[in-house]
Amino acid sequence: MSLETVVEDIRDEARARAKEIRAEGEERAEEIVAEAERDAEEIRSEREREIERTIEQEREQRLSSANLEAKQKRLEARRDVLDDVREQVEREIEDIDGERRERLTRDLLEATAVEFDEGAPVQVYGRAEDTSLLTSLLEEYDDFAHAGEVDCLGGVVAESERSRVRVNNTFDSVLDDVWEDNLKEASARLFEQ
């Protein structure tokens, strides 16, 4: 064997080995590229899922916020209507006059009188417009005297220092009790759904 033949064999072997290494490198490069593409696809899919979750959460939050705002507006509107109804009732009560006002005031005064000890001096307050009516009704009660005005729709407020009792039997207090007791029913009737 000549040196040339040995050199040629080594070259052939080196070429074959280089071809083999190149093929292995290309195969490995293809594996790396495929793995990178899979990873990229996974990352892209995960990002899409995250974006969809974020969009869904934001949609739910906005929907929830809109529902809450609508509910608050409905409640405010209902409260406004109830306030209007209450004001209308107060105006109608304030406008009660004549025998009906006298009868109602008398009933409230009688209910008030039983709350005080007999013989205890009692000061009675009422609406300014009812002064003559109260003065007239109080003539029927010993130890009861008209003591002045109180801001109310009608009725009486009575107190006695000796008994340390104060009774509020005004139309306002009766309305407050009736309003509280019947608010749910009134609301249900006004806002039937």
C-alpha positions in Angstrom: 0.0 0.0 0.0 1.2 3.2 -0.9 1.1 6.3 1.1 -1.3 7.8 -1.4 -3.7 4.9 -0.8 -3.4 5.3 2.9 -4.0 9.0 2.7 -7.0 8.4 0.4 -8.4 5.8 2.8 -8.0 8.3 5.7 -9.7 11.0 3.6 -12.5 8.6 2.6 -12.9 7.6 6.3 -12.8 11.3 7.3 -15.4 12.2 4.6 -17.6 9.3 5.7 -17.2 10.4 9.4 -17.9 14.0 8.4 -21.0 13.0 6.5 -22.1 10.9 9.5 -21.5 13.8 11.8 -23.3 16.2 9.5 -26.2 13.8 9.3 -26.3 13.4 13.1 -26.0 17.2 13.4 -28.9 17.8 10.9 -31.0 15.1 12.7 -30.3 16.8 16.0 -31.0 20.2 14.6 -34.3 18.9 13.3 -35.1 17.5 16.7 -34.2 20.8 18.3 -36.3 22.8 15.8 -39.3 20.3 16.3 -39.0 20.6 20.1 -38.7 24.4 19.9 -41.8 24.4 17.6 -43.7 22.2 20.1 -42.6 24.4 23.0 -43.6 27.5 21.0 -47.0 25.9 20.2 -47.5 25.0 23.9 -46.6 28.6 24.9 -48.9 30.0 22.3 -51.7 27.7 23.4 -51.2 28.6 27.0 -51.1 32.3 26.3 -54.3 31.9 24.3 -55.9 30.1 27.2 -54.7 32.8 29.6 -56.0 35.6 27.3 -59.4 33.8 27.0 -59.5 33.4 30.9 -58.6 37.1 31.3 -61.2 38.1 28.7 -63.8 35.9 30.5 -62.9 37.3 33.9 -63.1 40.9 32.6 -66.4 40.1 30.9 -67.8 38.6 34.2 -66.5 41.6 36.2 -68.1 44.1 33.8 -71.3 42.1 33.7 -71.4 41.8 37.5 -70.6 45.5 37.8 -73.3 46.4 35.3 -75.8 44.2 37.2 -74.9 45.8 40.5 -75.2 49.3 39.1 -78.6 48.4 37.6 -79.7 47.0 40.9 -78.6 50.1 42.7 -80.4 52.3 40.2 -83.6 50.2 40.7 -83.3 50.5 44.5 -82.7 54.3 44.3 -85.8 54.6 42.0 -87.8 52.5 44.4 -86.6 54.6 47.4 -87.5 57.8 45.5 -91.0 56.4 44.8 -91.5 55.4 48.4 -90.3 58.8 49.5 -92.8 60.4 47.2 -95.6 58.2 48.6 -94.5 59.0 52.1 -94.5 62.8 51.4 -98.0 62.5 49.8 -99.3 60.6 52.8 -97.8 63.2 55.1 -99.5 66.0 53.1 -102.9 64.2 53.3 -102.5 63.7 57.0 -101.6 67.3 57.5 -104.7 68.4 55.6 -107.1 66.4 57.8 -109.4 68.9 59.4 -112.7 69.4 61.1 -114.4 66.6 63.0 -112.0 64.0 61.7 -109.0 65.9 63.1 -110.8 66.5 66.4 -111.7 62.8 66.7 -108.2 61.6 65.9 -106.6 64.1 68.3 -109.1 63.1 71.0 -108.2 59.4 70.5 -104.5 60.2 70.7 -104.9 62.4 73.8 -107.0 59.6 75.5 -104.3 57.0 74.8 -101.7 59.5 76.1 -103.6 60.2 79.4 -103.5 56.6 80.6 -99.7 56.7 80.6 -99.5 59.3 83.4 -100.1 58.9 87.2 -103.3 60.4 88.4 -102.8 63.9 89.7 -99.5 64.4 88.0 -99.3 67.7 86.2 -98.9 67.1 82.4 -97.7 69.5 79.8 -99.2 68.9 76.4 -97.6 70.1 73.1 -99.2 70.1 69.7 -99.1 71.5 66.2 -99.4 75.3 66.1 -102.5 75.1 63.9 -104.2 72.8 66.5 -103.7 75.1 69.5 -107.4 76.0 70.0 -108.4 72.4 69.4 -106.0 71.1 72.0 -106.9 73.8 74.5 -110.6 72.8 74.1 -109.9 69.1 74.5 -107.6 69.6 77.5 -110.5 71.1 79.4 -111.7 67.6 79.9 -108.5 66.6 81.8 -107.5 67.6 85.3 -103.8 68.5 85.6 -103.3 68.7 81.8 -102.3 72.0 80.3 -101.3 73.2 76.8 -97.6 74.0 77.1 -96.7 75.0 73.5 -96.0 73.9 70.0 -94.1 71.0 68.5 -93.3 70.5 64.9 -95.6 67.7 63.8 -98.5 66.8 61.5 -100.9 66.7 64.4 -101.6 64.8 67.6 -99.9 65.4 71.0 -96.6 65.1 72.8 -97.1 65.0 76.6 -94.7 65.0 79.5 -94.7 65.2 83.2 -91.6 66.0 85.3 -93.2 64.3 88.3 -93.8 61.1 86.5 -90.7 61.5 84.4 -92.7 60.2 81.4 -92.8 61.6 77.9 -95.3 60.2 75.4 -95.2 61.0 71.7 -98.6 60.3 70.2 -98.3 62.5 67.2 -99.7 61.7 63.8 -96.0 61.5 62.8 -95.2 58.7 65.3 -98.3 56.8 64.3 -97.3 57.1 60.7 -93.8 56.0 61.5 -95.1 52.8 63.1 -97.6 52.1 60.4 -95.0 52.8 57.7 -92.4 50.5 59.3 -95.0 47.7 59.8 -96.3 47.9 56.3 -93.3 49.0 54.2 -92.6 45.6 52.9 -96.2 45.0 51.8 -96.4 48.5 50.3 -93.2 48.0 48.4 -94.4 44.6 47.1 -97.6 46.2 45.8 -95.9 49.2 44.2 -93.1 47.1 42.6 -94.8 43.8 41.7 -92.6 41.9 39.3 
